[in-house]
Amino acid sequence: MKKVPIAAKTEASALSLLATDPEILSTQTWDASLFATMTHQKVFNAIKHTHDKTGCVSPITAIVQLDATGDLQTLGGDDAIYDILRTITLAPGKVCQDMANDYRKHLIKVKGYRDTLNAFDQAEPDIRTGKADLKALGELISMAGDDKTPVTTSTKQRIIQIVDQMEGKVVKECFPTGLVYLDRTMKGGMHHGELLTVASETGGGKSIMLVQAAVANLAVEKSVLFFSLEMDANDILERMACHLAGIPLRTKEEYKEQYSRELPSIFGALETIQKYPLTVVDDITDIDGIIAECNRIKPDVVIVDYIQIVENIGNDNREQAISETTRKLKNLASRNRCVVFTASQLNDDGQLRESRAIGQHSNSVVFITHEKSGTKIVVKKNRRGPKNYAFSVQMNGEISKFIE
């Protein structure tokens, strides 16, 4: 029989904490599949059943439930269950909850190894005959061990957070857009789990705004994963350097002839970018590949430039493909607790091109308009402030920057 990873001591420790503090099951996501042994699975189910039914937990209630289901004696009786549930003796409270969450993360990792072995065993016949879907297998393995069910927050804890924010005791984490007026109308910028779509006509400044958002987040020490589907990764890095230096990029001949004095500023900007937690990807174009890379790197900020050229393999209907891509980006933001910036083209009628679902799935939608009176940023959708709010900007494409 093949040996599989089992963290028996960790499982017992986790169960003892679950039977101590009812707040753990109220605020953290636990599942019987995290426990490898049948005994631990049944003990967990007994604890969870009584918690779901009464809101209380204790070794006694777990034993009573096991007795009611006829499992108590087969698992060794009262003494055997007490031994498990006394692995750690700790008073209920934050320390107990934090320790339980640490054990939960470790059990998720160990389960990931078991899932990987299982996936490989199932795929082995196809691997040996050259018929296996290696991409699907690779994605499954890369996601094994990920915490796909984030820790939830109780209503009590959320109310405490709201009060603390109102009293100025804590500051809600926000992610800048790179534009002060836009951040203000969004109450500080983007929040965890949100998707923002920038829309404009072709050449209207979508990529400029995405570069500006990337640089703004890097400047406040957020990690950024930038998917460039239209431009080479080097082009994106050069645009970021020009944005930081405030100097257009010149040709080699221009630097030799009259702009050599600008090189130190450009080099300095490139050195700064090199120190940032930034990854630019220009060779992944399909939505499932984008999601897999995000799950691997786990950045704070994801930027996808732009949505109409993201491939959605297996979906021939263009409108449905765009809708599904946008939905997956929104789910990515929610599941990974990151923020996602993307862009969309506008059609000839000034509407989001090919699918209204882009606006429906996005938390915020921002249009870049170019009229005779000048360039404006127009907030078309804003879940935390006014919509149709507009402010004037100057678009400087040479340095990839909108100036307010």
VODO-358706 format. One record per residue (C-alpha): residue in three letters; x, y, z. Coordinates in pm, whole numbers. Layout:
N
("ALA",(X,Y,Z))
...
REM end
This chain:
404
("MET",(0,0,0))
("LYS",(128,345,-91))
("LYS",(210,579,194))
("VAL",(16,907,199))
("PRO",(90,1222,402))
("ILE",(-109,1232,727))
("ALA",(-55,1486,1006))
("ALA",(-222,1284,1282))
("LYS",(-89,1496,1571))
("THR",(-197,1818,1400))
("GLU",(-543,1673,1334))
("ALA",(-586,1580,1701))
("SER",(-460,1922,1815))
("ALA",(-703,2097,1581))
("LEU",(-996,1887,1704))
("SER",(-916,1969,2066))
("LEU",(-925,2342,1987))
("LEU",(-1247,2308,1784))
("ALA",(-1408,2143,2087))
("THR",(-1290,2429,2309))
("ASP",(-1392,2753,2135))
("PRO",(-1721,2776,1937))
("GLU",(-1599,3096,1770))
("ILE",(-1353,2893,1561))
("LEU",(-1624,2717,1360))
("SER",(-1820,3043,1342))
("THR",(-1540,3239,1180))
("GLN",(-1318,2984,1005))
("THR",(-1395,2739,725))
("TRP",(-1337,2379,828))
("ASP",(-1426,2060,644))
("ALA",(-1410,1690,728))
("SER",(-1187,1629,423))
("LEU",(-902,1807,606))
("PHE",(-880,1505,836))
("ALA",(-722,1194,686))
("THR",(-830,929,937))
("MET",(-1186,802,971))
("THR",(-1175,851,1350))
("HIS",(-1081,1217,1322))
("GLN",(-1341,1275,1048))
("LYS",(-1619,1133,1266))
("VAL",(-1507,1333,1570))
("PHE",(-1502,1648,1359))
("ASN",(-1851,1577,1223))
("ALA",(-1979,1530,1579))
("ILE",(-1829,1862,1691))
("LYS",(-1965,2045,1386))
("HIS",(-2312,1890,1421))
("THR",(-2353,2011,1778))
("HIS",(-2209,2352,1688))
("ASP",(-2447,2394,1395))
("LYS",(-2742,2283,1607))
("THR",(-2673,2462,1935))
("GLY",(-2387,2706,1876))
("CYS",(-2192,2534,2155))
("VAL",(-1898,2295,2156))
("SER",(-1730,2077,2420))
("PRO",(-1580,1730,2452))
("ILE",(-1896,1614,2628))
("THR",(-2132,1728,2351))
("ALA",(-1906,1561,2091))
("ILE",(-1913,1233,2284))
("VAL",(-2291,1252,2325))
("GLN",(-2330,1302,1950))
("LEU",(-2096,1013,1869))
("ASP",(-2295,793,2105))
("ALA",(-2619,900,1935))
("THR",(-2484,803,1591))
("GLY",(-2354,468,1720))
("ASP",(-1990,555,1651))
("LEU",(-1864,602,2005))
("GLN",(-1776,241,2085))
("THR",(-1629,167,1740))
("LEU",(-1392,461,1791))
("GLY",(-1269,330,2127))
("GLY",(-1522,473,2373))
("ASP",(-1520,776,2601))
("ASP",(-1155,755,2702))
("ALA",(-1026,739,2343))
("ILE",(-1227,1046,2241))
("TYR",(-1123,1236,2554))
("ASP",(-759,1162,2473))
("ILE",(-803,1323,2132))
("LEU",(-993,1625,2259))
("ARG",(-744,1688,2540))
("THR",(-442,1701,2308))
("ILE",(-423,2076,2374))
("THR",(-582,2244,2675))
("LEU",(-626,2614,2609))
("ALA",(-881,2874,2717))
("PRO",(-1120,3005,2448))
("GLY",(-1012,3332,2291))
("LYS",(-791,3488,2026))
("VAL",(-485,3273,2099))
("CYS",(-694,2960,2067))
("GLN",(-852,3084,1742))
("ASP",(-519,3189,1587))
("MET",(-361,2855,1677))
("ALA",(-657,2669,1524))
("ASN",(-623,2870,1204))
("ASP",(-251,2783,1186))
("TYR",(-339,2415,1219))
("ARG",(-610,2458,954))
("LYS",(-357,2597,707))
("HIS",(-118,2311,777))
("LEU",(-392,2053,725))
("ILE",(-487,2220,396))
("LYS",(-125,2184,283))
("VAL",(-107,1817,382))
("LYS",(-442,1752,212))
("GLY",(-293,1916,-98))
("TYR",(-26,1647,-108))
("ARG",(-291,1377,-79))
("ASP",(-496,1540,-355))
("THR",(-187,1560,-577))
("LEU",(-114,1190,-530))
("ASN",(-476,1105,-604))
("ALA",(-479,1320,-919))
("PHE",(-157,1161,-1040))
("ASP",(-286,809,-971))
("GLN",(-601,880,-1173))
("ALA",(-404,1033,-1461))
("GLU",(-120,778,-1463))
("PRO",(-274,543,-1725))
("ASP",(-323,836,-1964))
("ILE",(25,968,-1886))
("ARG",(180,634,-1976))
("THR",(-10,623,-2305))
("GLY",(55,988,-2392))
("LYS",(-311,1089,-2367))
("ALA",(-312,1290,-2045))
("ASP",(-419,1654,-2034))
("LEU",(-95,1780,-1880))
("LYS",(-213,2142,-1864))
("ALA",(-522,2048,-1662))
("LEU",(-317,1819,-1441))
("GLY",(-56,2090,-1388))
("GLU",(-321,2346,-1292))
("LEU",(-481,2101,-1049))
("ILE",(-146,2027,-887))
("SER",(-50,2395,-872))
("MET",(-373,2471,-684))
("ALA",(-351,2171,-449))
("GLY",(-294,2294,-98))
("ASP",(-440,2639,-168))
("ASP",(-680,2778,88))
("LYS",(-981,2803,-141))
("THR",(-1219,2891,142))
("PRO",(-1102,3215,307))
("VAL",(-1158,3274,674))
("THR",(-1499,3429,730))
("THR",(-1574,3710,971))
("SER",(-1865,3702,1213))
("THR",(-2120,3984,1225))
("LYS",(-1993,4080,1569))
("GLN",(-1638,4114,1441))
("ARG",(-1750,4313,1135))
("ILE",(-1943,4560,1353))
("ILE",(-1636,4605,1574))
("GLN",(-1428,4673,1258))
("ILE",(-1680,4931,1135))
("VAL",(-1682,5113,1468))
("ASP",(-1300,5108,1485))
("GLN",(-1280,5255,1133))
("MET",(-1530,5528,1219))
("GLU",(-1334,5616,1532))
("GLY",(-1007,5618,1337))
("LYS",(-855,5330,1534))
("VAL",(-784,5131,1218))
("VAL",(-756,5228,854))
("LYS",(-924,5012,592))
("GLU",(-672,4883,342))
("CYS",(-721,5048,4))
("PHE",(-551,5011,-332))
("PRO",(-490,5334,-526))
("THR",(-597,5389,-884))
("GLY",(-321,5641,-946))
("LEU",(-571,5929,-966))
("VAL",(-645,6125,-648))
("TYR",(-993,6242,-751))
("LEU",(-1092,5890,-848))
("ASP",(-964,5746,-520))
("ARG",(-1162,6006,-326))
("THR",(-1491,5924,-493))
("MET",(-1425,5553,-425))
("LYS",(-1360,5622,-55))
("GLY",(-986,5567,-70))
("GLY",(-951,5356,-382))
("MET",(-1014,4990,-458))
("HIS",(-1095,4746,-180))
("HIS",(-1019,4376,-142))
("GLY",(-1213,4153,-380))
("GLU",(-1304,4424,-631))
("LEU",(-1283,4451,-1009))
("LEU",(-1239,4786,-1185))
("THR",(-1280,4821,-1561))
("VAL",(-1129,5113,-1753))
("ALA",(-1299,5178,-2088))
("SER",(-1213,5399,-2382))
("GLU",(-1197,5401,-2758))
("THR",(-892,5255,-2932))
("GLY",(-586,5459,-2834))
("GLY",(-785,5638,-2567))
("GLY",(-551,5573,-2277))
("LYS",(-659,5240,-2127))
("SER",(-306,5105,-2099))
("ILE",(-180,5438,-1966))
("MET",(-428,5426,-1680))
("LEU",(-345,5062,-1603))
("VAL",(28,5143,-1595))
("GLN",(-47,5440,-1367))
("ALA",(-248,5216,-1133))
("ALA",(33,4959,-1128))
("VAL",(298,5216,-1038))
("ALA",(74,5372,-771))
("ASN",(27,5035,-600))
("LEU",(392,4940,-626))
("ALA",(481,5272,-462))
("VAL",(280,5173,-153))
("GLU",(443,4827,-141))
("LYS",(163,4624,-301))
("SER",(270,4332,-517))
("VAL",(150,4357,-878))
("LEU",(102,4092,-1147))
("PHE",(60,4261,-1484))
("PHE",(-74,4059,-1780))
("SER",(9,4243,-2102))
("LEU",(-181,4078,-2385))
("GLU",(-111,4347,-2645))
("MET",(237,4480,-2570))
("ASP",(568,4316,-2499))
("ALA",(668,4301,-2132))
("ASN",(966,4527,-2205))
("ASP",(729,4792,-2342))
("ILE",(534,4787,-2016))
("LEU",(853,4823,-1811))
("GLU",(969,5111,-2030))
("ARG",(633,5285,-1986))
("MET",(660,5247,-1610))
("ALA",(1011,5392,-1615))
("CYS",(895,5693,-1821))
("HIS",(604,5742,-1581))
("LEU",(834,5742,-1279))
("ALA",(1102,5959,-1438))
("GLY",(857,6196,-1607))
("ILE",(1068,6175,-1923))
("PRO",(973,6031,-2263))
("LEU",(1163,5732,-2394))
("ARG",(1407,5827,-2671))
("THR",(1576,5634,-2946))
("LYS",(1938,5526,-2918))
("GLU",(2039,5797,-3166))
("GLU",(1851,6066,-2972))
("TYR",(2031,5971,-2650))
("LYS",(2364,5996,-2828))
("GLU",(2292,6331,-2992))
("GLN",(2103,6548,-2746))
("TYR",(1930,6363,-2463))
("SER",(2217,6185,-2289))
("ARG",(2150,6392,-1975))
("GLU",(1815,6212,-1937))
("LEU",(1966,5863,-1919))
("PRO",(2050,5875,-1545))
("SER",(1685,5949,-1466))
("ILE",(1563,5663,-1685))
("PHE",(1823,5426,-1538))
("GLY",(1724,5533,-1188))
("ALA",(1359,5465,-1262))
("LEU",(1444,5119,-1399))
("GLU",(1648,5043,-1086))
("THR",(1351,5145,-874))
("ILE",(1117,4918,-1072))
("GLN",(1364,4631,-1032))
("LYS",(1320,4653,-654))
("TYR",(940,4644,-672))
("PRO",(736,4323,-618))
("LEU",(633,4329,-985))
("THR",(579,4051,-1237))
("VAL",(496,4131,-1600))
("VAL",(364,3843,-1812))
("ASP",(324,3871,-2189))
("ASP",(296,3504,-2291))
("ILE",(-29,3400,-2121))
("THR",(-342,3497,-2312))
("ASP",(-620,3264,-2193))
("ILE",(-832,3328,-1885))
("ASP",(-763,2990,-1725))
("GLY",(-387,3046,-1762))
("ILE",(-423,3392,-1608))
("ILE",(-611,3249,-1310))
("ALA",(-357,2969,-1264))
("GLU",(-68,3219,-1262))
("CYS",(-251,3438,-1010))
("ASN",(-308,3136,-786))
("ARG",(62,3056,-808))
("ILE",(198,3405,-738))
("LYS",(-86,3538,-518))
("PRO",(-32,3912,-581))
("ASP",(-213,4199,-412))
("VAL",(-303,4355,-747))
("VAL",(-378,4188,-1081))
("ILE",(-386,4391,-1404))
("VAL",(-521,4245,-1730))
("ASP",(-471,4456,-2043))
("TYR",(-724,4411,-2196))
("ILE",(-1042,4205,-2175))
("GLN",(-1138,4181,-2543))
("ILE",(-817,3995,-2629))
("VAL",(-832,3747,-2342))
("GLU",(-889,3401,-2486))
("ASN",(-1171,3190,-2342))
("ILE",(-1105,2844,-2478))
("GLY",(-1415,2636,-2555))
("ASN",(-1657,2927,-2585))
("ASP",(-1736,3020,-2947))
("ASN",(-2002,3280,-2867))
("ARG",(-1816,3611,-2845))
("GLU",(-2056,3787,-2608))
("GLN",(-2074,3488,-2376))
("ALA",(-1696,3452,-2383))
("ILE",(-1647,3816,-2276))
("SER",(-1912,3779,-2006))
("GLU",(-1755,3460,-1875))
("THR",(-1406,3614,-1876))
("THR",(-1526,3913,-1675))
("ARG",(-1711,3690,-1429))
("LYS",(-1398,3481,-1376))
("LEU",(-1189,3794,-1313))
("LYS",(-1440,3912,-1055))
("ASN",(-1441,3569,-888))
("LEU",(-1060,3574,-892))
("ALA",(-1061,3904,-702))
("SER",(-1314,3774,-448))
("ARG",(-1154,3435,-396))
("ASN",(-794,3559,-370))
("ARG",(-880,3875,-173))
("CYS",(-690,4081,-427))
("VAL",(-800,4364,-658))
("VAL",(-820,4335,-1035))
("PHE",(-784,4616,-1287))
("THR",(-880,4546,-1646))
("ALA",(-977,4743,-1955))
("SER",(-1243,4730,-2223))
("GLN",(-1285,4894,-2559))
("LEU",(-1589,5111,-2630))
("ASN",(-1799,5056,-2941))
("ASP",(-1905,5328,-3185))
("ASP",(-2203,5410,-2963))
("GLY",(-1980,5478,-2664))
("GLN",(-2085,5159,-2483))
("LEU",(-1880,4873,-2347))
("ARG",(-1789,4666,-2648))
("GLU",(-1942,4322,-2708))
("SER",(-2097,4258,-2366))
("ARG",(-2290,4461,-2110))
("ALA",(-2192,4193,-1859))
("ILE",(-1855,4369,-1827))
("GLY",(-2028,4649,-1640))
("GLN",(-2251,4411,-1447))
("HIS",(-1964,4206,-1308))
("SER",(-1736,4505,-1236))
("ASN",(-1750,4685,-903))
("SER",(-1645,5006,-1074))
("VAL",(-1642,5120,-1437))
("VAL",(-1445,5425,-1550))
("PHE",(-1467,5581,-1897))
("ILE",(-1193,5791,-2053))
("THR",(-1354,6043,-2286))
("HIS",(-1191,6281,-2531))
("GLU",(-1403,6580,-2632))
("LYS",(-1327,6921,-2780))
("SER",(-1338,7059,-2429))
("GLY",(-1065,6817,-2322))
("THR",(-1008,6475,-2171))
("LYS",(-1218,6358,-1880))
("ILE",(-1238,6061,-1648))
("VAL",(-1604,5967,-1598))
("VAL",(-1707,5726,-1323))
("LYS",(-1992,5529,-1479))
("LYS",(-2032,5276,-1197))
("ASN",(-1929,5322,-836))
("ARG",(-2063,5109,-553))
("ARG",(-1926,5341,-285))
("GLY",(-2001,5682,-427))
("PRO",(-2168,5886,-701))
("LYS",(-2180,5767,-1058))
("ASN",(-2139,5993,-1361))
("TYR",(-1887,6188,-1154))
("ALA",(-1636,6343,-1394))
("PHE",(-1310,6533,-1365))
("SER",(-1071,6676,-1620))
("VAL",(-725,6536,-1687))
("GLN",(-442,6581,-1931))
("MET",(-326,6265,-2105))
("ASN",(48,6255,-2164))
("GLY",(112,5940,-2363))
("GLU",(488,6002,-2382))
("ILE",(525,5942,-2010))
("SER",(219,5714,-1970))
("LYS",(47,5944,-1727))
("PHE",(-282,6121,-1668))
("ILE",(-223,6453,-1495))
("GLU",(-504,6589,-1278))
REM end
